[in-house]
Amino acid sequence: MIEVRELREMAEFQRVNALFDDIWHFSPAEPPVTVELMRVLSHIGGYVAGAFDGGRLVGASVGLLAAGGALHSHVTGVTAGGAGLELKLHQRRWALERGIDRVTWTYDPLVRRNAHFNLAKLGARPQEYLPCFYGVMEDAINRDDESDRLLTVWPLTAPHVEALARREPYATPVPPDAAVALADEGGRPVRGPVDAETVLVAVPADVESLRRADPGLAKAWRLAVREVLGGLMAEGREVTGFAGRSRYVVRKA
């Protein structure tokens, strides 16, 4: 059983640092967060929590208070199934207890499992497409890829979010006349019409493996999703969910 609790001691922050390094293999000069910063955030009321399976740390999340009364979840990493959901539900309870009704974070729009988790399991919604937000990253997972990100908002008291928090099923409706604005055909991105009321934008099955096996094709996906999904969002279209574990659902506002 996964137990999540706030962290307050230097030894705990050092364990988080080691966990993050095991996941991403960042260079010593580019950790996502330092032990010292975790210490400060914990001391001043920020969010630093760990997920434990017995005595073993299997996940951690670090967040800070943001403008507009939101909590920004800066980095979350897990090494065990179920730990990510338990961390997020703990983060939701933590925020609501402090009168915070929104949590924000960024994630790579090309990573299918993250899109499914964030949009379908949590009910978060992308708000802004951010091209190459962190520059070109050099960790083991993102190496040599441009760091496009979706700024995502989790409205903690929205009815669909409350239902998902109760572990009730929820699926984003996809109308039968939805057009495929970006398709995955044989592993390659193929563009389609974008003028329908609702359009679908595919992402690759496993972009992290693709970066290693075929960097050129991974880059083609990056540019295609940036231009199609990013372009639609720039026009004011709304991402309403992630369907079939493979495609963003985008509709006219």
N, C-alpha and C positions, 0 to 999 in steps of 0.2 A: 504493500500500500504506500502510495506517495504522500509524504507530508511536506507542506510548504510553510516556511516561517521567515520572518525578517531576520537579517544578519546584522550584527553589531560589533563583532570582534575582528581584529586584524588577522588572526589566524583563519577566520572564515573567509575574509576577502581574498586572502592568498589562495585558498582552495578554489574560489571562483575564478581567479586569474589562471590557475592551472587548468581548470575545466575548459575555459574559453580557448586557451592555447591548444588543448587537445582537439578541440573542434575545428578551429580555423588555422592553426599554425601560423599566426601572425609573426612578422619579424619583431625583434625586441623593441624597435623604435616605433612600431605602429600597432600597439594593442588597442582594442575597441574602448577600453576603460582601464585606468590604473588602479592599483590597490589603494593608493592615497586618495584618489577621487571617490572611490566607493566609501572610504572612511568618512570623507567630508559629507557626501550626500546622505549617508545614514545619520550622521550627527545633526544635520540641519533639517531633517524631516523629509528627505527624498525617499525613493523606493529602492531598496536593495534586499532581495529575497532569494532564498535557495530552496530547491526541491530535493528531498532526501528519500531514499529507499533504504530503510533501516538507518545505518550510520553513513551510508555512501551518498555523496553529493552527485545528483544526476541531472541537475538543471539549475539555472540561475537567471535572474532578470534584474536589470538596473534601469531606473527611470528617474526623471527630474521634473519638477513643476515647471510648466510652460505658461507663456502669456495667454490670457483669455480664460484662465481657470481650468486648464487641462493638465493631465499627467502625460508627459512624453516618455514612452518606453524606448529607451535608447538602444539597448542590446539585450537579447534573450537567447540563450543556448541550452540545448538539452541533449542528453546521451541515452535516454530511456524512453520507451513508448509511454504515453500518457502524462509525462512530466510537463510537456508544453501546455496542455489544456489545464492541468491543475495550477500551474503558475499563473496563467491568464485569469482563471476564476478567482484566485487569491488576489491578484492585482485589481480585479474589478471590485471585490469586497473592500479592499483597502481604500480605493478611491472613493467609493460611495460613502464609507464611514467618515470621510473628510469633506463631504459635500462636493466632490468632483464627479461630474457626470460624463466626461469625455476622456478617452485615452487615445493618444496618437502614436504612430510609429511609421517607419519606412521599411519597405522590403523590395526585393528584386522581382519585378513583374514577370520575369521569365521562369521563375521556379514554381512549377505546378503545385507541389505539395504545400508550399507556403501560401499560395493563392487560395487553395482549397481550405486550408486551416483558417486563414484570416477571414475569408469572406463567407464560406459555407458553414464552418463549425462555430465561429465566433459571431458572425454577423457584422463585421467591420466593413467599411466602404471606402474605396479610394477617393481621395479628394483632389490630388494634384499629381501630374506626371513630372518627375524631376530628372532630366537627362544628366548622366554622368555626375551625380550628386556628390560623390566622394572622390572624384577623379578616377584614374586607372588604379585598381587595387592589386596588391601583390601577395595576399594571403593564399593559402593552398587551394581554397575553394573558388575564389574569384579571380585568380591570377590572370593578368593581362587583359581583363575584360573591363569595358567601361561600366561604371557603377550606376546605371539608371535605377531609379527607385520610384515607388508609388508612396506618396504621403497618404496614410490611411487613418481614418477616424473611426473609433469604436464608440457609438452612442449608447452608453451603459444602461439607460432606462427605456430605450426604444422597445416596443412590444416584441419584435422578432428577436432582439438580443436577450430579453428576459426569458423568452421561450427556450432559446438555445441554452441559456445558463441553467435552466431546469432540465436539460438533456432531452427536450422535446424536439422531434424532427421538424426541419424547416427547409424547403427547397425554393430557390428563386424560380418563379415562373418564366418559361421561355415560350413566346407565342409561336404558332406553327409557321407564320410567315416571316420569321426572323431571317435576315440575310447573313451570309458568312463573309465578313469583311476581311478576315485573314484565316486561311485554312492550313492545316497540316496535311500535305499530300506527299506521302512517301518520306516523311521526315523533313520536308522542305516547306518554307513559308510561301503560300500562294495567295495573292491579293484578290479580293472580290469587291462587290458593290458596298458602298458605305452610306447610301442615302435612304435606307429603310428606317422605319420607326425604331426597330430593335435590330441590332447587329451583334454577331458573335466574333470574338477575336481569339484565335487559338495561340497557344504557346507550346514549345517543344516538350517532348515527353520527359527528358532528363538533360537539362542544359548543362549541368555540372559535368556529367560524363562527356557531353558533346564538346565542351571546351577542350578537353584533353584529346578526344579522338579526331575531331574535325574543327579546328579553330575558325576556319573560314565560314563554315556553315553556322557555327554559333554566332559569329558576327552578323551574318545575314539575318538570323532571327532577331538579334538585338536591334538592328536598324529597322526591320519590318515592324516589330512591335512598337518601337519608338514612334515611327511615322504614322502607323494606323491607330493604335490605342492612344498614344500621346496626342496625335492630331485630333482625334475625336473628343478627347477630354478638353483640349484647348478651345474647341468650338463650343464648349458648354454641355456636352453630352454627359450623362450620368452612368457610372458603372454600378449596376444593381446586384451583381452577384457573380458566382463562378459556377458554371454548369458542367455536369459530366466529368468533373475533375480535370477538365482540359481547356475550357474556353470562358473568357470574360463575356458577360452579358452587358451590353451597352445600349442605352435607349436615349431618345431625345428628351430633354428636360421639359 
